[in-house]
């Protein structure tokens, strides 16, 4: 009986032994990496389906045909990634407390919503408008947070301006 009690006590002591500490939560990617590996690729992918390109051979529309479900699915993936990226930029650990950061991040969320709606509608004009909304969100943020040379055309616009090419 005594050996049984000793074994039970030993098991109890083992249960009380200190446990290995839980793994530390993953650290957040820096904003630079979120931009490089999430936002920029998604924006480029969306823009491949938005608007047109003019070259020496003429005008080329980038919007998939309504029947091209694979390209529309890719466009939708990019739009949703951009929408959620705005939320990623508002997370504690990434967000800045300067009065502008949250506004610019929300602008990306809103542009993503516009782009998602456009991709779901498979509509050329809406897709172009979604691409413009994404561009304007990116431009407004970059105008504030990415230093440009003094002679840069990008410095001629305020963050709230949509891009207007110089005359």
DSSP file (Angstrom, degrees, kcal/mol; ACC not computed):
  #  RESIDUE AA STRUCTURE BP1 BP2  ACC     N-H-->O    O-->H-N    N-H-->O    O-->H-N    TCO  KAPPA ALPHA  PHI   PSI    X-CA   Y-CA   Z-CA
    1    1 A X     >        0   0    0      0, 0.0     4,-2.0     0, 0.0     5,-0.2   0.000 360.0 360.0 360.0 -39.6    0.0    0.0    0.0
    2    2 A X  H  >  +     0   0    0      1,-0.2     4,-2.2     2,-0.2     5,-0.2   0.890 360.0  52.0 -62.3 -40.0    2.8    2.3    0.9
    3    3 A X  H  > S+     0   0    0      1,-0.2     4,-2.3     2,-0.2    -1,-0.2   0.849 107.6  53.7 -65.9 -33.7    4.5    1.9   -2.6
    4    4 A X  H  > S+     0   0    0      2,-0.2     4,-2.4     1,-0.2    -1,-0.2   0.909 109.3  47.6 -66.0 -41.0    1.2    2.8   -4.2
    5    5 A X  H  X S+     0   0    0     -4,-2.0     4,-2.5     2,-0.2    -2,-0.2   0.881 111.5  50.6 -67.3 -39.2    1.0    6.0   -2.1
    6    6 A X  H  X S+     0   0    0     -4,-2.2     4,-2.4     2,-0.2    -2,-0.2   0.911 111.1  48.3 -65.5 -41.0    4.6    6.9   -2.9
    7    7 A X  H  X S+     0   0    0     -4,-2.3     4,-2.3     2,-0.2    -2,-0.2   0.914 112.3  48.9 -64.5 -42.4    3.9    6.4   -6.6
    8    8 A X  H  X S+     0   0    0     -4,-2.4     4,-2.1     2,-0.2    -2,-0.2   0.909 112.1  48.5 -64.2 -42.2    0.7    8.5   -6.4
    9    9 A X  H  X S+     0   0    0     -4,-2.5     4,-2.3     2,-0.2    -1,-0.2   0.892 109.8  52.4 -64.5 -39.9    2.6   11.3   -4.6
   10   10 A X  H  X S+     0   0    0     -4,-2.4     4,-2.3     1,-0.2    -2,-0.2   0.913 109.1  49.4 -63.7 -41.6    5.4   11.2   -7.1
   11   11 A X  H  X S+     0   0    0     -4,-2.3     4,-2.2     1,-0.2    -1,-0.2   0.899 109.8  52.1 -63.1 -39.6    2.8   11.6   -9.9
   12   12 A X  H  X S+     0   0    0     -4,-2.1     4,-1.2     1,-0.2    -2,-0.2   0.895 109.4  49.2 -62.8 -39.9    1.3   14.5   -8.1
   13   13 A X  H  < S+     0   0    0     -4,-2.3     4,-0.5     2,-0.2    -1,-0.2   0.883 108.5  53.3 -67.8 -37.2    4.7   16.1   -7.8
   14   14 A X  H >< S+     0   0    0     -4,-2.3     3,-1.1     1,-0.2    -2,-0.2   0.900 106.5  53.0 -63.0 -39.3    5.4   15.6  -11.5
   15   15 A X  H 3< S+     0   0    0     -4,-2.2    -1,-0.2     1,-0.3    -2,-0.2   0.811 108.6  50.5 -65.0 -27.8    2.1   17.3  -12.3
   16   16 A X  T 3< S+     0   0    0     -4,-1.2    -1,-0.3    -3,-0.2    -2,-0.2   0.511  84.0 117.4 -87.8  -4.2    3.2   20.3  -10.2
   17   17 A X  S <  S-     0   0    0     -3,-1.1    -3,-0.0    -4,-0.5    -4,-0.0  -0.314  81.8 -89.8 -61.9 146.1    6.6   20.5  -11.9
   18   18 A X        -     0   0    0      1,-0.1     2,-0.2     3,-0.0    -1,-0.1  -0.315  43.3-132.4 -60.5 137.5    7.1   23.8  -13.7
   19   19 A X        -     0   0    0      1,-0.1     2,-0.1    -3,-0.1     3,-0.1  -0.550  27.6 -95.1 -87.3 153.6    5.8   23.7  -17.3
   20   20 A X        -     0   0    0     -2,-0.2    -1,-0.1     1,-0.1     3,-0.1  -0.449  53.8 -98.4 -63.5 140.1    7.8   25.0  -20.2
   21   21 A X        -     0   0    0     -2,-0.1    -1,-0.1     1,-0.1     3,-0.1  -0.283  43.6 -99.3 -62.1 147.5    6.8   28.6  -20.9
   22   22 A X        -     0   0    0      1,-0.1    -1,-0.1    -3,-0.1     3,-0.1  -0.314  48.2 -91.5 -63.5 149.2    4.3   29.0  -23.7
   23   23 A X        -     0   0    0      1,-0.1    -1,-0.1    -3,-0.1     3,-0.1  -0.342  47.4-104.1 -61.6 142.2    5.8   30.1  -27.0
   24   24 A X        -     0   0    0      1,-0.1    -1,-0.1    -3,-0.1     3,-0.1  -0.392  42.4-100.2 -65.1 143.4    6.0   33.8  -27.5
   25   25 A X        -     0   0    0      1,-0.1    -1,-0.1    -3,-0.1    -3,-0.0  -0.319  49.5 -90.5 -62.5 150.3    3.3   35.1  -29.9
   26   26 A X        -     0   0    0      1,-0.1     2,-0.2    -3,-0.1    -1,-0.1  -0.316  45.1-117.5 -61.7 143.7    4.6   35.8  -33.3
   27   27 A X        -     0   0    0      1,-0.1     2,-0.1    -3,-0.1    -1,-0.1  -0.485  32.0-100.8 -80.4 154.7    5.8   39.3  -33.7
   28   28 A X        -     0   0    0     -2,-0.2     2,-0.1     1,-0.1    -1,-0.1  -0.443  35.6-109.7 -72.0 144.3    4.2   41.6  -36.2
   29   29 A X        -     0   0    0     -2,-0.1    -1,-0.1     1,-0.1     5,-0.0  -0.491  41.6-104.3 -65.5 143.6    5.8   42.2  -39.5
   30   30 A X    >>  -     0   0    0     -2,-0.1     4,-2.1     1,-0.1     3,-0.8  -0.360  30.0-109.9 -65.2 154.6    7.2   45.7  -39.8
   31   31 A X  H 3> S+     0   0    0      1,-0.3     4,-2.8     2,-0.2     5,-0.2   0.877 119.0  60.3 -53.3 -40.8    5.1   48.1  -42.0
   32   32 A X  H 3> S+     0   0    0      1,-0.2     4,-2.4     2,-0.2    -1,-0.3   0.889 107.9  43.9 -56.3 -41.2    7.8   48.0  -44.6
   33   33 A X  H <> S+     0   0    0     -3,-0.8     4,-2.8     2,-0.2     5,-0.4   0.859 109.9  55.0 -74.3 -36.1    7.4   44.2  -45.0
   34   34 A X  H  X>S+     0   0    0     -4,-2.1     5,-2.4     2,-0.2     4,-1.7   0.930 113.7  43.4 -59.3 -43.8    3.6   44.5  -45.0
   35   35 A X  I  <>S+     0   0    0     -4,-2.8     5,-3.0     3,-0.2     6,-0.3   0.952 117.9  43.4 -65.6 -49.7    3.9   46.9  -47.9
   36   36 A X  I  <5S+     0   0    0     -4,-2.4     5,-0.3    -5,-0.2    -2,-0.2   0.873 127.2  26.9 -66.5 -39.4    6.6   45.0  -49.8
   37   37 A X  I  <5S+     0   0    0     -4,-2.8    -1,-0.2    -5,-0.1    -3,-0.2   0.588 135.1  18.4-106.5 -12.0    5.1   41.5  -49.5
   38   38 A X  I  X5S+     0   0    0     -4,-1.7     4,-1.6    -5,-0.4    -3,-0.2   0.696 124.2  37.0-121.9 -60.0    1.3   42.1  -49.1
   39   39 A X  I  ><S+     0   0    0     -5,-2.4     4,-2.8     2,-0.2     5,-0.2   0.963 116.7  46.9 -67.9 -53.9    0.1   45.5  -50.2
   40   40 A X  H  ><S+     0   0    0     -5,-3.0     4,-2.7     1,-0.2     5,-0.2   0.925 113.7  46.5 -59.6 -48.2    2.3   46.1  -53.2
   41   41 A X  H  > S+     0   0    0     -6,-0.3     4,-2.3    -5,-0.3    -1,-0.2   0.905 114.5  48.9 -61.4 -37.9    1.8   42.7  -54.8
   42   42 A X  H  X S+     0   0    0     -4,-1.6     4,-2.5     2,-0.2    -2,-0.2   0.918 111.9  48.3 -66.8 -42.2   -1.9   42.9  -54.3
   43   43 A X  H  X S+     0   0    0     -4,-2.8     4,-2.8     2,-0.2    -2,-0.2   0.932 112.5  48.5 -63.1 -44.9   -2.1   46.4  -55.8
   44   44 A X  H  X S+     0   0    0     -4,-2.7     4,-1.2    -5,-0.2    -1,-0.2   0.904 111.8  49.9 -62.1 -40.8   -0.1   45.4  -58.8
   45   45 A X  H  < S+     0   0    0     -4,-2.3     4,-0.4    -5,-0.2     3,-0.3   0.917 112.3  47.3 -64.4 -42.9   -2.3   42.3  -59.3
   46   46 A X  H >< S+     0   0    0     -4,-2.5     3,-2.2     1,-0.2    -2,-0.2   0.934 108.5  54.7 -63.7 -44.6   -5.4   44.4  -59.1
   47   47 A X  H >< S+     0   0    0     -4,-2.8     3,-1.2     1,-0.3    -1,-0.2   0.745  94.8  68.0 -64.8 -21.6   -4.1   47.0  -61.5
   48   48 A X  T 3< S+     0   0    0     -4,-1.2    -1,-0.3    -3,-0.3    -2,-0.2   0.722 108.4  39.7 -66.0 -18.5   -3.4   44.3  -64.0
   49   49 A X  T <  S+     0   0    0     -3,-2.2     2,-0.5    -4,-0.4    -1,-0.2   0.242 106.1  80.4-111.1  11.4   -7.2   44.0  -64.2
   50   50 A X  S <  S-     0   0    0     -3,-1.2     2,-0.1    -4,-0.1    78,-0.1  -0.969  89.3 -22.7-126.7 129.7   -8.0   47.7  -64.1
   51   51 A X  S    S-     0   0    0     -2,-0.5    11,-2.7    73,-0.3    12,-0.6  -0.394  76.6 -71.9  85.7-153.1   -7.9   50.3  -66.8
   52   52 A X  E     -A   61   0A   0      9,-0.2     2,-0.4    10,-0.1     9,-0.2  -0.947  23.5-136.6-146.6 161.6   -6.1   50.4  -70.0
   53   53 A X  E     -A   60   0A   0      7,-2.5     7,-2.7    -2,-0.3     2,-0.5  -0.991  14.5-156.0-124.3 131.7   -2.6   50.9  -71.4
   54   54 A X  E     +A   59   0A   0     -2,-0.4     2,-0.2     5,-0.2     5,-0.2  -0.925  26.9 149.8-107.8 130.3   -1.9   53.0  -74.4
   55   55 A X  E >   -A   58   0A   0      3,-2.4     3,-1.9    -2,-0.5    -2,-0.0  -0.774  63.9 -72.3-141.5-171.2    1.2   52.3  -76.4
   56   56 A X  T 3  S+     0   0    0      1,-0.3     3,-0.1    -2,-0.2    -2,-0.0   0.785 129.7  54.6 -59.7 -27.8    2.4   52.6  -80.0
   57   57 A X  T 3  S-     0   0    0      1,-0.3     2,-0.3     3,-0.0    -1,-0.3   0.570 118.5-106.0 -84.0  -8.5    0.2   49.7  -81.0
   58   58 A X  E <   -A   55   0A   0     -3,-1.9    -3,-2.4     2,-0.1     2,-0.4  -0.849  58.5 -18.5 123.8-159.0   -2.9   51.4  -79.6
   59   59 A X  E     -A   54   0A   0     -2,-0.3     2,-0.5    -5,-0.2    -5,-0.2  -0.748  50.7-167.7 -95.2 132.7   -5.2   51.1  -76.6
   60   60 A X  E     -A   53   0A   0     -7,-2.7    -7,-2.5    -2,-0.4     2,-0.3  -0.974  12.6-144.0-124.4 119.0   -5.2   47.8  -74.6
   61   61 A X  E     -A   52   0A   0     -2,-0.5    -9,-0.2    -9,-0.2   -10,-0.0  -0.642   7.4-165.4 -81.7 135.8   -7.9   47.1  -72.0
   62   62 A X        +     0   0    0    -11,-2.7     2,-0.2    -2,-0.3   -10,-0.1   0.594  53.0 109.1 -95.0 -12.9   -6.7   45.2  -69.0
   63   63 A X  S    S-     0   0    0    -12,-0.6   -13,-0.1     1,-0.1   -14,-0.1  -0.439  72.1-119.0 -71.2 133.4  -10.1   44.3  -67.6
   64   64 A X        -     0   0    0    -15,-0.2    -1,-0.1    -2,-0.2     2,-0.1  -0.281  32.9-100.2 -64.5 155.7  -10.9   40.6  -67.9
   65   65 A X    >   -     0   0    0      1,-0.1     3,-1.9    58,-0.0     7,-0.2  -0.416  36.2-107.4 -69.1 155.0  -14.0   39.6  -70.0
   66   66 A X  T 3  S+     0   0    0      1,-0.3    -1,-0.1    -3,-0.1    -2,-0.1   0.782 120.9  54.1 -56.4 -25.3  -17.0   38.8  -67.9
   67   67 A X  T 3  S+     0   0    0      1,-0.1     2,-2.1     2,-0.0    -1,-0.3   0.585  80.2  95.9 -84.7 -10.0  -16.5   35.1  -68.7
   68   68 A X    <>  +     0   0    0     -3,-1.9     4,-2.2     1,-0.2     3,-0.3  -0.492  47.1 167.7 -84.1  73.9  -12.9   35.0  -67.5
   69   69 A X  H  >  +     0   0    0     -2,-2.1     4,-2.5     1,-0.2    -1,-0.2   0.820  69.6  57.1 -60.6 -35.0  -13.7   33.6  -64.0
   70   70 A X  H  > S+     0   0    0      2,-0.2     4,-1.9     1,-0.2    -1,-0.2   0.924 109.9  44.0 -64.9 -44.0  -10.1   32.8  -63.2
   71   71 A X  H  > S+     0   0    0     -3,-0.3     4,-2.3     2,-0.2    -2,-0.2   0.882 113.4  51.0 -68.8 -37.2   -8.9   36.4  -63.7
   72   72 A X  H  X S+     0   0    0     -4,-2.2     4,-2.7     2,-0.2    -2,-0.2   0.901 108.7  52.0 -65.9 -38.2  -11.9   37.8  -61.9
   73   73 A X  H  X S+     0   0    0     -4,-2.5     4,-2.4     2,-0.2    -2,-0.2   0.906 110.4  48.5 -62.6 -41.0  -11.2   35.5  -59.0
   74   74 A X  H  X S+     0   0    0     -4,-1.9     4,-2.1     2,-0.2    -1,-0.2   0.890 111.3  50.1 -64.9 -40.1   -7.6   36.7  -58.9
   75   75 A X  H  X S+     0   0    0     -4,-2.3     4,-2.4     2,-0.2    -2,-0.2   0.908 110.8  49.5 -64.7 -42.1   -8.8   40.3  -59.1
   76   76 A X  H  X S+     0   0    0     -4,-2.7     4,-2.7     2,-0.2     5,-0.2   0.906 108.7  52.9 -63.7 -42.5  -11.2   39.6  -56.2
   77   77 A X  H  X S+     0   0    0     -4,-2.4     4,-2.2     1,-0.2    -2,-0.2   0.925 110.9  47.2 -57.8 -44.9   -8.3   38.0  -54.1
   78   78 A X  H  X S+     0   0    0     -4,-2.1     4,-2.2     2,-0.2    -2,-0.2   0.912 111.7  50.3 -64.2 -42.6   -6.2   41.1  -54.7
   79   79 A X  H  X S+     0   0    0     -4,-2.4     4,-2.4     1,-0.2    37,-0.3   0.915 112.0  47.1 -63.1 -43.7   -9.0   43.5  -53.7
   80   80 A X  H  X S+     0   0    0     -4,-2.7     4,-2.5     1,-0.2     5,-0.2   0.880 109.8  53.9 -66.7 -37.0   -9.8   41.6  -50.5
   81   81 A X  H  X S+     0   0    0     -4,-2.2     4,-1.9    -5,-0.2    -1,-0.2   0.915 110.3  47.3 -61.7 -42.5   -6.1   41.5  -49.6
   82   82 A X  H  X S+     0   0    0     -4,-2.2     4,-1.5     2,-0.2    30,-0.2   0.905 110.1  52.3 -66.8 -41.3   -6.0   45.3  -50.0
   83   83 A X  H  X S+     0   0    0     -4,-2.4     4,-0.9    29,-0.2     3,-0.4   0.950 114.3  42.1 -58.6 -48.8   -9.1   45.8  -47.9
   84   84 A X  H  X S+     0   0    0     -4,-2.5     4,-2.2     1,-0.2    -1,-0.2   0.797 104.4  66.7 -70.6 -27.7   -7.7   43.7  -45.1
   85   85 A X  H  X S+     0   0    0     -4,-1.9     4,-2.1     1,-0.2    -1,-0.2   0.872  95.1  57.2 -61.3 -36.6   -4.2   45.3  -45.5
   86   86 A X  H  X S+     0   0    0     -4,-1.5     4,-0.7    -3,-0.4    -1,-0.2   0.902 107.5  48.1 -59.5 -39.5   -5.7   48.6  -44.3
   87   87 A X  H >< S+     0   0    0     -4,-0.9     3,-0.9     1,-0.2     4,-0.4   0.897 107.5  55.3 -66.5 -40.1   -6.8   46.8  -41.1
   88   88 A X  H >< S+     0   0    0     -4,-2.2     3,-1.1     1,-0.3    -2,-0.2   0.882 105.3  53.4 -58.5 -37.5   -3.4   45.3  -40.7
   89   89 A X  H 3< S+     0   0    0     -4,-2.1    -1,-0.3     1,-0.2    -2,-0.2   0.695 105.1  55.1 -72.4 -17.9   -1.9   48.8  -40.8
   90   90 A X  T << S+     0   0    0     -3,-0.9    -1,-0.2    -4,-0.7    -2,-0.2   0.468  83.3 116.1 -92.0  -2.0   -4.3   49.9  -38.0
   91   91 A X  S X> S-     0   0    0     -3,-1.1     4,-2.5    -4,-0.4     3,-2.5  -0.343  80.3 -96.8 -69.5 146.3   -3.2   47.2  -35.6
   92   92 A X  T 34 S+     0   0    0      1,-0.3    -1,-0.1     2,-0.2     4,-0.1  -0.415 116.1  38.3 -58.3 133.8   -1.5   48.1  -32.4
   93   93 A X  T 34 S+     0   0    0      2,-0.3    -1,-0.3    -2,-0.1    -2,-0.1   0.107 122.9  44.0 104.3 -19.2    2.3   47.7  -33.0
   94   94 A X  T <4 S+     0   0    0     -3,-2.5    -2,-0.2    -6,-0.1    -4,-0.1   0.641  88.8  93.4-118.9 -37.2    2.0   49.2  -36.5
   95   95 A X     <  -     0   0    0     -4,-2.5    -2,-0.3    -7,-0.1     2,-0.3  -0.283  64.9-140.4 -65.5 142.6   -0.3   52.1  -36.2
   96   96 A X        -     0   0    0     -4,-0.1     2,-0.8    -3,-0.0     6,-0.3  -0.745   8.1-135.7 -99.9 152.1    1.2   55.5  -35.7
   97   97 A X  S    S+     0   0    0     -2,-0.3    -2,-0.0     1,-0.2    -1,-0.0  -0.536  71.1 107.9-105.6  64.8   -0.3   58.1  -33.3
   98   98 A X  S    S-     0   0    0     -2,-0.8    -1,-0.2     0, 0.0     0, 0.0   0.280  88.6-109.6-125.1  10.7    0.0   61.1  -35.5
   99   99 A X  S    S+     0   0    0     -3,-0.3     4,-0.2     1,-0.1    -2,-0.1   0.218 108.4  63.4  83.7 -17.0   -3.6   61.8  -36.5
  100  100 A X  S  > S+     0   0    0      2,-0.1     4,-2.6     3,-0.1     5,-0.3   0.746  81.0  72.3-107.6 -34.5   -3.0   60.8  -40.1
  101  101 A X  H  > S+     0   0    0      1,-0.2     4,-2.6     2,-0.2     5,-0.2   0.896 100.4  44.7 -56.8 -48.2   -2.1   57.1  -40.0
  102  102 A X  H  > S+     0   0    0     -6,-0.3     4,-2.6     1,-0.2    -1,-0.2   0.886 112.9  52.6 -66.0 -37.5   -5.5   55.8  -39.2
  103  103 A X  H  > S+     0   0    0      2,-0.2     4,-1.8     1,-0.2    -2,-0.2   0.929 112.6  44.0 -62.1 -45.5   -7.1   58.0  -41.7
  104  104 A X  H  X S+     0   0    0     -4,-2.6     4,-1.5     2,-0.2    -2,-0.2   0.883 113.6  50.8 -69.0 -38.7   -4.8   56.8  -44.5
  105  105 A X  H  X S+     0   0    0     -4,-2.6     4,-1.9    -5,-0.3    -2,-0.2   0.913 110.1  49.7 -65.0 -42.0   -5.2   53.1  -43.4
  106  106 A X  H  X S+     0   0    0     -4,-2.6     4,-2.8     1,-0.2    -1,-0.2   0.855 104.7  59.1 -64.7 -34.0   -9.0   53.5  -43.4
  107  107 A X  H  X S+     0   0    0     -4,-1.8     4,-2.3     1,-0.2    -1,-0.2   0.881 105.4  49.2 -61.6 -37.1   -8.7   55.0  -46.9
  108  108 A X  H  X S+     0   0    0     -4,-1.5     4,-2.5     2,-0.2    -2,-0.2   0.901 109.8  51.1 -68.2 -40.7   -7.0   51.7  -48.0
  109  109 A X  H  X S+     0   0    0     -4,-1.9     4,-2.2     2,-0.2    -2,-0.2   0.951 112.5  46.6 -57.8 -49.1   -9.8   49.7  -46.4
  110  110 A X  H  X S+     0   0    0     -4,-2.8     4,-2.3     1,-0.2    -2,-0.2   0.891 111.6  50.4 -63.0 -40.8  -12.4   51.8  -48.2
  111  111 A X  H  X S+     0   0    0     -4,-2.3     4,-2.4     1,-0.2    23,-0.2   0.896 109.7  52.1 -63.6 -39.4  -10.6   51.5  -51.5
  112  112 A X  H  X S+     0   0    0     -4,-2.5     4,-2.7   -30,-0.2   -29,-0.2   0.895 107.4  51.6 -62.8 -40.5  -10.4   47.8  -51.0
  113  113 A X  H  X S+     0   0    0     -4,-2.2     4,-2.5     2,-0.2    -2,-0.2   0.927 110.3  49.0 -61.9 -44.6  -14.2   47.6  -50.5
  114  114 A X  H  X S+     0   0    0     -4,-2.3     4,-2.1     1,-0.2    -2,-0.2   0.915 113.2  47.6 -59.2 -43.3  -14.7   49.6  -53.7
  115  115 A X  H  X S+     0   0    0     -4,-2.4     4,-2.6    15,-0.3    -2,-0.2   0.873 110.0  52.0 -68.2 -38.1  -12.4   47.2  -55.5
  116  116 A X  H  X S+     0   0    0     -4,-2.7     4,-2.6   -37,-0.3     5,-0.2   0.944 110.5  48.2 -62.2 -47.9  -14.1   44.1  -54.0
  117  117 A X  H  X S+     0   0    0     -4,-2.5     4,-1.7     1,-0.2    -2,-0.2   0.896 112.2  50.4 -60.0 -40.0  -17.5   45.4  -55.2
  118  118 A X  H  X>S+     0   0    0     -4,-2.1     4,-1.2     8,-0.2     5,-1.2   0.929 110.7  47.8 -64.2 -45.7  -16.0   46.0  -58.6
  119  119 A X  H  <5S+     0   0    0     -4,-2.6     3,-0.3     1,-0.2    -2,-0.2   0.893 111.4  50.8 -64.5 -38.7  -14.5   42.6  -58.9
  120  120 A X  H  <5S+     0   0    0     -4,-2.6    -1,-0.2     1,-0.2    -2,-0.2   0.847 111.4  48.2 -67.0 -32.0  -17.8   40.9  -57.8
  121  121 A X  H  <5S-     0   0    0     -4,-1.7    -1,-0.2    -5,-0.2    -2,-0.2   0.677  96.1-142.6 -80.6 -17.0  -19.7   43.0  -60.4
  122  122 A X  T  <5 +     0   0    0     -4,-1.2     2,-0.5    -3,-0.3    -3,-0.2   0.900  48.0 151.2  53.7  43.5  -17.3   42.1  -63.2
  123  123 A X     >< -     0   0    0     -5,-1.2     4,-2.3     1,-0.1    -1,-0.2  -0.917  46.0-147.5-112.7 128.4  -17.8   45.6  -64.5
  124  124 A X  H  > S+     0   0    0     -2,-0.5     4,-2.4     2,-0.2   -73,-0.3   0.917  97.8  45.3 -61.5 -48.1  -15.1   47.4  -66.4
  125  125 A X  H  > S+     0   0    0      1,-0.2     4,-2.7     2,-0.2    -1,-0.2   0.928 114.6  48.0 -64.5 -44.8  -15.9   50.9  -65.2
  126  126 A X  H  > S+     0   0    0      2,-0.2     4,-2.5     1,-0.2    -8,-0.2   0.882 111.0  51.9 -63.4 -37.1  -16.2   49.9  -61.6
  127  127 A X  H  X S+     0   0    0     -4,-2.3     4,-2.3    -9,-0.3    -1,-0.2   0.911 110.1  48.3 -65.1 -42.4  -13.0   48.0  -61.8
  128  128 A X  H  X S+     0   0    0     -4,-2.4     4,-2.1     2,-0.2    -2,-0.2   0.923 112.0  49.5 -61.6 -44.5  -11.2   51.1  -63.2
  129  129 A X  H  X S+     0   0    0     -4,-2.7     4,-2.5     1,-0.2    -2,-0.2   0.881 109.4  52.2 -62.9 -38.3  -12.8   53.2  -60.4
  130  130 A X  H  X S+     0   0    0     -4,-2.5     4,-2.3     2,-0.2   -15,-0.3   0.912 108.7  50.4 -62.4 -42.3  -11.6   50.6  -57.9
  131  131 A X  H  X S+     0   0    0     -4,-2.3     4,-2.4     1,-0.2    -2,-0.2   0.879 110.6  49.8 -63.1 -37.6   -8.1   50.8  -59.3
  132  132 A X  H  X S+     0   0    0     -4,-2.1     4,-2.9     2,-0.2    -2,-0.2   0.906 109.0  51.6 -66.5 -41.7   -8.2   54.6  -59.0
  133  133 A X  H  X S+     0   0    0     -4,-2.5     4,-2.1     2,-0.2    -2,-0.2   0.903 111.1  48.1 -62.2 -40.8   -9.4   54.4  -55.4
  134  134 A X  H  X S+     0   0    0     -4,-2.3     4,-2.6   -23,-0.2     5,-0.2   0.938 112.1  49.1 -63.7 -46.6   -6.5   52.1  -54.6
  135  135 A X  H  X S+     0   0    0     -4,-2.4     4,-3.2     1,-0.2     5,-0.2   0.927 111.0  49.6 -59.2 -45.7   -4.0   54.4  -56.3
  136  136 A X  H  X S+     0   0    0     -4,-2.9     4,-2.5     1,-0.2    -1,-0.2   0.881 110.8  49.7 -63.7 -38.1   -5.3   57.4  -54.5
  137  137 A X  H  X S+     0   0    0     -4,-2.1     4,-1.8    -5,-0.2    -1,-0.2   0.929 114.5  44.6 -64.7 -44.5   -5.1   55.7  -51.1
  138  138 A X  H  X S+     0   0    0     -4,-2.6     4,-2.9     1,-0.2     5,-0.2   0.932 114.3  49.3 -63.9 -45.8   -1.5   54.6  -51.9
  139  139 A X  H  X S+     0   0    0     -4,-3.2     4,-2.6    -5,-0.2    -2,-0.2   0.911 109.6  51.3 -61.4 -44.3   -0.6   58.0  -53.2
  140  140 A X  H  X S+     0   0    0     -4,-2.5     4,-1.0    -5,-0.2    -1,-0.2   0.899 114.2  43.5 -62.6 -40.8   -2.0   59.9  -50.2
  141  141 A X  H >X S+     0   0    0     -4,-1.8     4,-2.9     2,-0.2     3,-0.5   0.930 114.4  48.8 -70.4 -45.5   -0.1   57.7  -47.7
  142  142 A X  H 3X S+     0   0    0     -4,-2.9     4,-2.1     1,-0.2    -2,-0.2   0.866 105.3  59.0 -63.7 -35.2    3.1   57.8  -49.7
  143  143 A X  H 3< S+     0   0    0     -4,-2.6    -1,-0.2    -5,-0.2    -2,-0.2   0.844 116.3  35.0 -61.4 -31.7    2.8   61.6  -49.9
  144  144 A X  H << S+     0   0    0     -4,-1.0    -2,-0.2    -3,-0.5    -1,-0.2   0.871 129.7  27.8 -87.8 -41.4    2.8   61.7  -46.1
  145  145 A X  H  < S+     0   0    0     -4,-2.9     2,-0.6     1,-0.1    -3,-0.2   0.541 103.9  70.3-110.0  -8.1    5.2   58.9  -45.1
  146  146 A X  S  < S-     0   0    0     -4,-2.1    -1,-0.1    -5,-0.3     0, 0.0  -0.922  79.7-130.8-113.8 110.8    7.7   58.3  -47.8
  147  147 A X        -     0   0    0     -2,-0.6     2,-0.3    -3,-0.0    -3,-0.1  -0.292  26.2-166.7 -59.8 137.6   10.2   61.2  -48.1
  148  148 A X        -     0   0    0     -5,-0.1    -1,-0.0     4,-0.1    -5,-0.0  -0.872  30.0 -91.1-120.8 155.4   10.7   62.5  -51.7
  149  149 A X    >   -     0   0    0     -2,-0.3     3,-2.1     1,-0.1     6,-0.2  -0.292  42.1-109.5 -60.8 153.5   13.3   64.7  -53.1
  150  150 A X  T 3  S+     0   0    0      1,-0.3    -1,-0.1     5,-0.0     5,-0.0   0.803 118.9  50.5 -57.3 -31.1   12.5   68.4  -53.0
  151  151 A X  T 3  S+     0   0    0      3,-0.0    -1,-0.3     4,-0.0     2,-0.1   0.313  82.8 125.7 -92.3  10.3   12.0   68.5  -56.7
  152  152 A X    X   -     0   0    0     -3,-2.1     3,-1.0     1,-0.1     4,-0.3  -0.435  62.3-137.9 -70.6 139.0    9.7   65.5  -56.9
  153  153 A X  G >  S+     0   0    0      1,-0.2     3,-1.6     2,-0.2     4,-0.2   0.795 101.3  68.8 -63.2 -27.9    6.4   66.0  -58.6
  154  154 A X  G >  S+     0   0    0      1,-0.3     3,-1.0     2,-0.2    -1,-0.2   0.767  90.7  60.6 -65.6 -24.5    4.8   64.0  -55.8
  155  155 A X  G <  S+     0   0    0     -3,-1.0    -1,-0.3     1,-0.2    -2,-0.2   0.601  88.2  74.3 -76.9 -10.9    5.5   66.8  -53.3
  156  156 A X  G <  S+     0   0    0     -3,-1.6     2,-0.3    -4,-0.3    -1,-0.2   0.568  90.9  65.6 -79.8  -6.8    3.3   69.2  -55.3
  157  157 A X  S <  S-     0   0    0     -3,-1.0     2,-0.2    -4,-0.2     6,-0.1  -0.853  80.4-124.5-116.8 149.8    0.1   67.6  -54.1
  158  158 A X    >   -     0   0    0     -2,-0.3     3,-1.7     4,-0.1   -15,-0.1  -0.531  34.9-106.6 -83.1 159.7   -1.4   67.4  -50.7
  159  159 A X  T 3  S+     0   0    0      1,-0.3   -16,-0.1    -2,-0.2    -1,-0.1   0.785 119.7  56.2 -58.6 -26.8   -2.3   64.0  -49.3
  160  160 A X  T 3  S+     0   0    0    -20,-0.1    -1,-0.3     2,-0.1     2,-0.2   0.612  88.5  98.2 -82.4 -10.3   -6.0   64.6  -49.9
  161  161 A X  S <  S-     0   0    0     -3,-1.7     2,-0.2   -22,-0.1     3,-0.1  -0.517  73.1-130.5 -75.8 141.1   -5.5   65.3  -53.6
  162  162 A X        -     0   0    0     -2,-0.2     2,-0.1     1,-0.1    -4,-0.1  -0.573  51.1 -77.0 -76.8 157.1   -6.1   62.7  -56.1
  163  163 A X        -     0   0    0     -2,-0.2     2,-0.4    -6,-0.1    -1,-0.1  -0.356  53.2-179.6 -61.5 129.2   -3.2   62.4  -58.5
  164  164 A X        -     0   0    0     -2,-0.1     3,-0.1    -3,-0.1    -1,-0.0  -0.959  25.9-129.5-129.5 112.1   -3.3   65.2  -61.1
  165  165 A X        -     0   0    0     -2,-0.4     2,-0.0     1,-0.1     0, 0.0  -0.271  34.5 -97.8 -61.2 147.7   -0.4   65.0  -63.6
  166  166 A X              0   0    0      1,-0.1    -1,-0.1     0, 0.0   -13,-0.0  -0.334 360.0 360.0 -64.5 147.7    1.5   68.3  -64.0
  167  167 A X              0   0    0     -3,-0.1    -1,-0.1    -2,-0.0    -2,-0.1   0.452 360.0 360.0 -81.9 360.0    0.4   70.4  -67.0
